[in-house]
Amino acid sequence: MIENQPTSDEVLNALSLNDRQKEAVLINDVPLLILAGAGSGKTRTIISKIVYDIEVLGVSPYNILAVTFTNKAADEMRNRLRLYMGEEKASGVTIKTFHSLGAFLLRKYALPAGLSPSFVIYDEDEARSLLSTKYPDLKIKDLKEPVKNIFAAKERGYSVKNYMSYSDSHTDVYDYFKTYDAALRESGNVDLPELISITTSLLLSNPDIRKQENERYKYIFIDEYQDTNAAQFSLVKALVGRDNIICVVGDDDQSIYGFRGS
């Protein structure tokens, strides 16, 4: 664990970085895109930059947001920060997946978003159950493919209004989508993919809320940036203000979610 108020050299030595990683860690006043191949220590570089910002530059953990793609990766990032800085500082950093970040912000601003603070987040199984109440003559298993298609479209930022412009849209799914969306709005709940789109809309339509979040997350880090799709990019763009410093790390040769529109 790093001593209180260490020097820059002490932190860099403790982090055991190579020359290129050190170079990235020392850039902290401009937006930064880091492209690197598999196994090159991309996530390690993000973690090191967070440690450096807190321990050397004196940035408050409260002002740092790190976004990754899976809960497992978020937990790993949190655990590795604990090793360097201890529980108190590590727990002060906001580390989320895109979906959990959306849920976090919507819980915080539920009323401005038109939601109850106790709203429920539907997964595909729950979405099928909801839709089945509108199609009592169909079995739930018959709704598996339509709901899967709806969720895939929503993950890429499509709504009922522009669904038919979605490259993988299906005319027979459109009616299901309209019915499902109306039922979901009536329930007062949200589904997993629209956590991102509703949060983005909330920020863009409420300048005061957007300003508040811009001012909180002065430093934003995104891991596996090559897998970011259009909806996720829109959320990031809404979170980044004029004075924010953003660092994204990725490998443009390894977009594992290309089929989702990354």
Beta strands, then each sheet from edge to edge (+ up, - down):
strand 1: 32-35
strand 2: 64-68
strand 3: 94-97
strand 4: 121-122
strand 5: 190-191
strand 6: 219-222
strand 7: 245-250
sheet 1: 1+ 7+ 6+ 2+ 3+
sheet 2: 4+ 5+
end
